[in-house]
Amino acid sequence: MKLNRAEALGISLILATSIMAVLSLLPEKYFGKSGTPYSPPSPEHLLGTDDLGDNVLRSLLLGGRISLLIGILGAAVSTLVGALIGVLSGFIGGALDDALSSLIDLFMTLPALPLMIVLAAYLGPSFFNEIIVIGLLWWPVTARLVRARARQIREAPFIEGLIGLGAGRLYIIFKHVLPNVWGLVFARFVLSVPGAILLEAGLSFIGLGDPTIPSWGTMLHFAMTRGALLRGAWWTFVPPGLCIAITSLGFTLLGMGLEQRYKLSTKPMRDLL
Amino acid sequence: MMSGELEGSETRSQALSRVLLEGRDVEKRFCFGKRCPPVVKGVSIFIRSGEIVALVGESGSGKTTLAKILAGLLKPTSGEVFFMKKPISRMSKQELLNFKRKVQYVSQYPDLALDPMWYLYDSIAEPLRIHGIAKSRKEEFEMVLSTSSRFGLSLDHLRRKPRNLSGGELQRAVLARAMVLNPELLIADEPTSMLDPSTQAKIINQLIEVQKERGLAVLFITHDLELAKVVSNRVYVMFSGMIVESGDTSEVFSSPMHPYTKSLLDSDTAPLEVVVNEASCPFYGQCDISMDICRKSPPPEFKLRNRIVRCWAFEHHRD
């Protein structure tokens, strides 16, 4: 498999963030002791200190771990829900398809962020609630794409042949439909990660994140509420902001590449159908 | 060479002469909005074990729809299909599975008949797995390999995916996949229409060799009259959803009775166009021996010895 330039850049950005997450496992002593609050970057504190005198670099590495984890798990849940609903709706069809399509349309028209704020406020800030909220709100696009593909596969002559051979419906779904949508589902998963990371950052920024496990969004939240922004302590809020942007860019570039590959790999069949 | 083979299978088919699959008064309508025009109009057809039957007709005559009904892939609007004298609509799950094992359908699009994500080996082994036939991996491998090699597929082909195979190779693969279950009847829907003539001849020869060896019955659906003439024992001529004439291939081709069959055999140069008409006989508009009654009521089946013609002109000749 030969990577093009965008995919290679995407993968290196993702690798860089992953290395950050691994570095966060280093013992505390490597990051120096707490210093004076709001001290600017220096050899002792590479990214300076925040309002409590904590090392910003350490918070950044720890926060990256949380942001990535929530992003990936949230994307996984939403992709799973989307793929399941898409395959059922597209392959089985009939009344089930009508019901599920309406559900997809309904969720697509819902404004995700406000709903998410309400849900997060109602469920309370915790790690799992954030994942569940992201998972439940980020699936409709995946579901719609998978549904379209599953419908296409349902009409393909090889499915008719399988029915003629006496294959069961579940067998066909698991052995033939899922493998044929897998490339699309994987691309959608990679493309959902930046969405989930951004949503998590947004929730945390307005104070609905889990305060016991600070993420990049939480760092931005504290920079805002505790006066770092007013003091112009740029080292407390520029690094987490940049990290969010870079991570999202990495996943988006890779995801777009994967989607393009998938489209090309199914082209002969799409042309004929 | 081919005629010798055919005589062999002909005598066998007469010796067995057991009706394997039969469609009785099969009608199929497809609805577009409120209109539901019939595509197959009251067709009766049967296939005995071990014989090769050709179903000829131009595109749009309902051949494929009839084939799919006979293979159990479509439900007829009315009428019934019998497999070994048992109606398939009233079969138990077990009997239906047996029917699906004994009757194999090969579609006219070999490039779309296999899962694009699966290796050829797995696609060909799949029917065995669905029906739980091979007892071990080794037995499965031997069965797949022996059937594939009959159709000229090597181990190297079996390791590829459909997109890395040529049209002829795909067609061989689809036939091997149907034959791996050792069926009693193969319904082949224009199996070679997408191929060049020389590949076509090779594959047909291989198919007939296998047919002879295993005593397989074949329903050969084609618009190629020459092919039908060479390979089949009996022939059904279909026009506009009706079987207009049937009988032994040699007799039908040497002395066609129905005006449509006659025009088909004459029309080497000018293909017929279907003329839409409101008369009861679909051929009324192009027929040169049409009568008054042709417009009023559809022609019934007239039996003349071992032939059947649906044309009012033969009303007085019947036995």
Interface residues (C-beta under 8 A of the other chain):
Chain A: A156 P157 F158 E160 G161 L162 I163 G164 L165 G166 A167 Y171 H176 P179 N180 T266 P268 M269 L272 L273
Chain B: A71 G72 L73 L96 L97 K100 R101 Q104 Y105 S107 Y109 D111 L112 A113 L114 D115 P116 M117 W118 E126 P127 I130 H131 R163
